[in-house]
Amino acid sequence: QVQLVESGGGLVQPGESLRLSCLASGLSFSQYAMSWYRQVPGKEREWVATFNGFSTNYADSVKGRFTIFRDNSKNTVYLQMDSLKPDDTAVYYCKAHASSRLDYWGQGTQVTVSS
């Protein structure tokens, strides 16, 4: 039974920071690439960042502001979000994925950036 549980979301003002966490269980964590996505109601789910091995990739909309990193000893992947903007408001989801394997998704955590 695979579970991904996001946490760390909340309400912040523009320019502030949040750190999201995704705790994984039921899989060999180090063998999976981990990604963050976000979704606004009525819009498509948007890819945000990926940690694949030792490399990272970011969507242009968050590059330079967000950082993805992982702690394999804790089976946790993080998304550090700095200089937050109102357009960052969304439900954020983590995903575990690997070649020839199923993709697994968390339940999401709400991030709201508002004055």
C-alpha positions as CSV (number, residue, x, y, z in Angstrom):
1,Q,0.0,0.0,0.0
2,V,1.7,3.2,-1.3
3,Q,0.9,6.5,0.4
4,L,2.1,10.0,-0.3
5,V,1.1,12.6,2.2
6,E,1.7,16.3,1.6
7,S,1.9,18.9,4.4
8,G,3.1,22.4,5.0
9,G,0.5,24.4,3.0
10,G,-1.2,27.5,4.4
11,L,-2.0,31.2,3.9
12,V,0.8,33.6,3.3
13,Q,1.3,37.1,2.0
14,P,3.1,37.9,-1.3
15,G,6.8,37.7,-0.9
16,E,6.8,35.3,2.0
17,S,7.9,31.6,2.0
18,L,6.6,28.2,2.6
19,R,8.1,24.7,2.7
20,L,6.0,21.8,1.6
21,S,6.8,18.2,2.6
22,C,5.7,14.9,1.0
23,L,6.2,11.8,3.1
24,A,6.2,8.5,1.2
25,S,5.5,5.0,2.4
26,G,5.1,1.6,0.9
27,L,7.7,2.1,-1.9
28,S,11.4,2.0,-2.3
29,F,11.8,5.8,-2.1
30,S,15.3,6.2,-3.5
31,Q,14.3,4.3,-6.6
32,Y,11.7,6.8,-7.6
33,A,11.9,10.2,-9.1
34,M,9.8,12.7,-7.3
35,S,7.9,15.7,-8.7
36,W,5.6,18.5,-7.5
37,Y,2.5,19.6,-9.4
38,R,-0.1,22.2,-8.7
39,Q,-3.7,22.8,-9.8
40,V,-6.2,25.6,-9.7
41,P,-9.9,24.8,-9.9
42,G,-11.0,24.7,-13.5
43,K,-7.5,24.6,-14.9
44,E,-5.1,21.8,-15.9
45,R,-2.7,20.4,-13.4
46,E,0.7,22.1,-13.9
47,W,4.1,20.5,-13.5
48,V,6.3,22.5,-11.1
49,A,9.5,20.6,-10.3
50,T,11.2,17.2,-10.5
51,F,14.1,15.6,-8.7
52,N,15.5,12.8,-10.9
53,G,18.6,11.3,-9.4
54,F,20.8,14.2,-8.5
55,S,19.4,16.5,-11.1
56,T,16.5,19.0,-10.7
57,N,14.2,20.7,-13.2
58,Y,11.8,23.5,-12.8
59,A,8.9,25.1,-14.6
60,D,9.8,28.6,-15.9
61,S,7.1,30.1,-13.7
62,V,8.9,29.0,-10.5
63,K,12.6,28.9,-11.6
64,G,14.8,30.9,-9.2
65,R,12.1,30.9,-6.5
66,F,11.4,27.3,-5.7
67,T,13.8,24.5,-4.7
68,I,13.0,20.8,-4.7
69,F,15.1,18.5,-2.5
70,R,14.8,15.1,-0.8
71,D,15.9,13.3,2.3
72,N,16.0,9.6,1.5
73,S,16.6,8.7,5.1
74,K,13.2,10.2,5.9
75,N,11.4,9.1,2.7
76,T,10.5,12.8,2.2
77,V,10.7,15.2,-0.7
78,Y,10.4,18.9,0.0
79,L,9.5,22.0,-2.0
80,Q,10.9,25.2,-0.7
81,M,8.9,28.1,-2.0
82,D,10.3,31.7,-1.7
83,S,9.1,35.0,-3.0
84,L,5.6,33.7,-3.3
85,K,3.1,35.4,-5.7
86,P,-0.7,35.3,-5.8
87,D,-0.4,33.3,-9.0
88,D,1.2,30.5,-6.9
89,T,-2.1,29.9,-5.2
90,A,-3.1,26.3,-5.9
91,V,-3.4,22.8,-4.5
92,Y,0.1,21.3,-4.6
93,Y,0.5,17.6,-5.2
94,C,3.6,15.3,-5.0
95,K,4.1,12.4,-7.4
96,A,6.4,9.4,-7.3
97,H,7.3,7.9,-10.7
98,A,9.7,5.5,-12.3
99,S,10.1,3.7,-15.6
100,S,7.9,0.6,-15.9
101,R,6.1,1.5,-12.7
102,L,2.8,3.0,-11.7
103,D,2.7,6.7,-10.8
104,Y,1.6,7.6,-7.3
105,W,0.0,10.8,-6.1
106,G,-0.6,12.5,-2.8
107,Q,-3.8,14.1,-1.7
108,G,-2.6,17.6,-2.1
109,T,-2.1,20.6,0.2
110,Q,-3.6,24.0,-0.2
111,V,-1.3,27.0,-0.7
112,T,-2.9,30.5,-0.7
113,V,-0.9,33.6,-1.4
114,S,-3.0,36.8,-0.7
115,S,-2.7,40.3,0.7
